Amino acid sequence: MSKIVVLGAGIAGHVAASHLRRKLSKEHEVVVVSPNSNYQWIPSNIWVGIGRMKPKDILFPLAPLYKKKQIDYKQAKAISFHPEGDNNEPRPYVLAEYVDGDEKGTTEKVTYDYLINATGPKLNFEGTEGLSPGKNKAHSVCTYTHAQEAWIALEGLIKQMKEGKKIKILIGTGHAKSTCQGAAFEYILNVEQELRRHKVRDMAEITWISNEYHLGDFGMDGMLMSYGSNIMKSNEMVEMIFEDRGINWILGAAVNKVEDGLVHYENLDGDHKQKTYDFAMLIPAFSGHGFKAYNKEGADITDKLFRGFMIVDADYTPKPYEEWSVQDWPETYQNPSYPNIFAPGIAFAPPHSISKPRKSKNGTDITPAPPRTGMPSGITAKLVADNIIDMIKHSSNKMHHKGSMGNMGAACIASAGFGMTKGSGVSITTFPIVPDYNKYPDTQGRKLGKTFGTIGLAGHWLKLALHYAFIYKAKMKPFWWLIPE
Ligand SMILES: Cc1cc2nc3c(=O)[nH]c(=O)nc-3n(C[C@H](O)[C@H](O)[C@H](O)COP(=O)(O)OP(=O)(O)OC[C@H]3O[C@@H](n4cnc5c(N)ncnc54)[C@H](O)[C@@H]3O)c2cc1C
């Protein structure tokens, strides 16, 4: 009998727990430890942030589902890792603190045979002075509560615009090293469309602010892609979209301070600038959760498990940008020091940035961090679950299931406006996510044909279809496993 503990019930944790439970007999325990009582389909936060969906449309409570599926669920947060146990507990464990109910505030040593750390990122709002969702007129759409607050603020401004007030909207990244430009890009298009729907578009100045060097970098160094029968660079496509919609842009910007209606940033020329706004949505930097790890004797071994995010089978040797390679990226998400610990989804430490690192003239690093989107999070979680199942069923330590972001694609489908006939979508599909310059030397490391962009209603339909399909799948309804990650 084995006990598998999954930390986090986001895309990666939930996918791992669902597959483990389906494929392992009930003599094996599957335990999920996660602080949020709900599963949320994060990509649809964008629609909550423009008031076109309610939080209830994109979430469901985890406890009843896990009870029905015989997954043990602890509404708690992991605090520290003890991969060798301690003097009183011979088994490895994670110290978890309950966050709700009668047990709130109490801790438990949650022992395991296998551990999946799927805790995703810490939304590091504190990394930028004054950037706190809902404060200073600056918002976030990273959680459904943030997204709802963003909509309440925006809705209020739409009313004021209808009464004749001109306003300024600023959307993008809120830190020199933020990632998730794709989400901000989707949000700016949706906001622009929503203002049109309310017939107040002419009352708003809309500006994109980003740490990207080129528009459409998305933390992936941009891409060369097929666009209809043409070949286009992602910056050309995004430029075209922004120009078409009258959206201004500020690039290479390290936002370092947010005040009420005023953003301070440094640009690559080393200039310190400011931008006023009435409504902002700025994505914070993502960081690890700051977990600590201890060995059996209680000595600090955090650096065996973490370098910000969790250490896995990547090559972390420091190298100049030109020497980084697609082979540096992990394939099994297994910790090298403790082979029974894995970190799929966003929880693993990436070996390097994908976008070319750049510094301002003052030496400030201004580089988008690598994106880790939903599809790879699901795929890596499933392959980790499958390797653990093999280890349990065949007592083998061989990792048969592998998947690197160097041979995985990502689809960024940015809906731009809601409704079956009124919506539209900008779909950018990239393969592979981490460019492979040896395999695809003439096309900037990506496979053309599998890397493409489209604009039109079909993208919007696809995004809606994915919303319903993934919520169906997450609810583990009949034959859910047939829907791919
Ligand atoms: C607004 C927005 C839109 C996006 N749109 C898209 C999109 O269109 N397409 C796409 O592919 N990707 C999209 N993404 C990215 C996608 O949401 C992420 O890649 C994905 O959610 C990562 O999954 P994860 O499970 O690794 O992390 P998360 O989904 O962040 O899950 C982490 C889990 O860990 C839990 N947790 C946190 N701390 C602890 C702790 N101490 N102990 C235990 N559990 C803990 C959390 O409560 C959560 O359940 C978007 C992201 C955002 C923010």
The ligand as a Gaussian input file, in Angstrom:
#p B3LYP/6-31G(d) Opt

LIG

0 1
 C       -5.448000      35.287000     -15.510000
 C       -4.750000      34.085000     -16.035000
 C       -5.142000      33.552000     -17.266000
 C       -4.511000      32.442000     -17.777000
 N       -4.922000      31.969000     -18.980000
 C       -4.359000      30.857000     -19.467000
 C       -4.789000      30.321000     -20.703000
 O       -5.655000      30.860000     -21.373000
 N       -4.225000      29.189000     -21.151000
 C       -3.260000      28.550000     -20.432000
 O       -2.795000      27.502000     -20.868000
 N       -2.808000      29.029000     -19.251000
 C       -3.330000      30.168000     -18.760000
 N       -2.886000      30.671000     -17.576000
 C       -1.826000      29.948000     -16.843000
 C       -2.400000      28.784000     -16.036000
 O       -3.451000      29.252000     -15.245000
 C       -1.283000      28.180000     -15.182000
 O       -0.302000      27.657000     -16.044000
 C       -1.769000      27.032000     -14.316000
 O       -2.806000      27.470000     -13.473000
 C       -0.622000      26.464000     -13.487000
 O       -1.089000      25.361000     -12.788000
 P       -0.450000      24.912000     -11.406000
 O       -1.288000      23.800000     -10.922000
 O        1.008000      24.683000     -11.562000
 O       -0.581000      26.162000     -10.455000
 P       -1.968000      26.844000      -9.842000
 O       -3.054000      26.658000     -10.836000
 O       -1.533000      28.175000      -9.437000
 O       -2.262000      25.916000      -8.604000
 C       -1.500000      25.949000      -7.427000
 C       -2.288000      25.307000      -6.303000
 O       -1.463000      25.225000      -5.134000
 C       -2.209000      25.665000      -4.022000
 N       -1.259000      26.130000      -3.000000
 C       -0.669000      27.337000      -2.893000
 N        0.106000      27.347000      -1.803000
 C        0.025000      26.133000      -1.223000
 C        0.611000      25.544000      -0.069000
 N        1.445000      26.211000       0.741000
 N        0.295000      24.261000       0.238000
 C       -0.566000      23.555000      -0.561000
 N       -1.141000      24.069000      -1.666000
 C       -0.846000      25.344000      -1.988000
 C       -3.117000      26.744000      -4.589000
 O       -4.204000      27.025000      -3.720000
 C       -3.546000      26.081000      -5.886000
 O       -4.586000      25.153000      -5.648000
 C       -3.465000      31.821000     -17.048000
 C       -3.044000      32.353000     -15.808000
 C       -3.673000      33.493000     -15.318000
 C       -3.215000      34.057000     -13.996000

